[in-house]
Each structure stands twice: as structure tokens, then as C-alpha cells.
Amino acid sequence: MIYKFKSRETGDLIMLAPDAERILKLLGKSLKEPGIITLAEIPRARTTLLAAAEAEKQQLAALKAEQAESEDVEGTQPHKGITLAQRLVPLLHMFDRCQAAEVDVIWTV
């Protein structure tokens, strides 16, 4: 399943369900129905998402440190996946443009 984020100011932003659902859960939004992030909600949404990305960054740094300590013993590899911060870049750009144009962001499932 895919989610499509849209606005009158930007092109569509398409995300696969796991990424979109993670973001929508962080924002306290519905996962099964189309919804809206209003112009008034955009600043708080940005703050919430950036805080979650920072928390993930700290968790990954701690995990990397643990893995580095155990690497000699177990031969483990550090986390190399795509981070929340990387996933957020296009959505944050959309938020910026929508805020400047004073329009809402909607999504569909």
C-alpha cells in the first residue's frame, strides 16, 4: 500500500506504507483514511518529526557504540538502514513550501 501526500503548492509525495504510517503515528493522525495536516499544524508537525528523528539518531549512535565494542568479539555490523531524518527530507520541504504558500497538506491511502 502507498500513501500520497498532496498540496496545491507542491507535487505529490509518495511513500510506502511503513514509512508513511510511522510518520502519521508520530503526528497522531489516522492511518486508514485520508487526512489533513492543516497550515496551523505544520509547525508542530515539523517539531514533532524533527524531535523523533533526533531521538532515533541518538539511539543509533548508542547502538553503533555498543556494536563497535562487541565487534571484536562477535563481528557485528553497524546499522546501515535509511534513517527517519532521511525519510523526512521531502516531507519537510513540502511543509516549507506549503507554509510559505499558506496551504494545507493532505494525504490519501
N, C-alpha and C positions, 0 to 999 in steps of 0.2 A: 504494500500500500504506500502511496505517496501523499504528501501534504504540499499544497501550493499556497505560498504567501503572496498576496497581491496588494497593489495600491494604485491609485490614479496617477501617481508620480513616477513609479518605477516599473521595470519589467517584472515578470513573475519570478519568484524564487522557489524552486522545487527542492524538497528534502524527503529523504526516505523516512519511513515511519519511526524507526528507533531514535533518530536524531531529533526530528520534529516533536515527537512525544516527550522526550526528555526536556526539551526547551519549554513546551507548553505546560508540563507538570511544574517546572520551576516557577512559571508565571501564574500558576493556579487556574489554568484555562481548561476547557473541555477538550477531550481527545477524540471524541466520536462525531461531533457536529462542527459545522463551520462556525467560526467565531471572529471576534474583532479585538484588536489592540487599539484603543482609541488614542487620539492625539494626546489627551491628558495622561494616559497610562504609559506612554512611550518613555518618559524619563525614569520612572520607577522600574519599568521592564528592563531598561538598559542597566540600571544599577544592580538589580537582582541577578541578571545574567552575568555581568562582569564579576560580581562577588562569587558566584558559583564557579566561574572559570578560574578565579584566583585560588579558591579553596581546592579545586582539582589540581592546579599547578603545585600547590604545597604538598598535597597528598602524593603526587607523582614524584616530587623531589625527595620526599621521605622514603618512598618505595625504592627509588633509584639508589639512595644511600644504603638502604638495607641490602639491596641486591649486590651493590658493589662490595659490601662487607662479606657477603656469602659467596661471591663469585669464585674466589679462590677455592672454596670448599665444594660448592655444588655446580659451578659452571653455568649459572643462570644468566639470562639476558635481560637488560633493562627494557622497560615499557617503550614501545616504538609506535603506538597507535596514534590516530588523529585525536587531538585534544578538543575539549569543548571550546576553548578560545579560538581555535582554528575554524571550528564549525560555525561559530558566531559571526565571523567577519562579514559575510554577505548580508546577514540579517541586521547587523549593526549599521552597515552602510545604508540599508533600506530605511532603518529608523531615522538616520540623519537626514536623508532626502525627504522623507515624509514629514518630519518635524519642521524642516525649512519650508516645505510647501503647505504645511498645516492640513495634512490629510491623515486618515486612519490607515492601519494595516489590517487586512482581513486574511483569513485562511480557509481553505476548503480541503476536504478529505477526498 
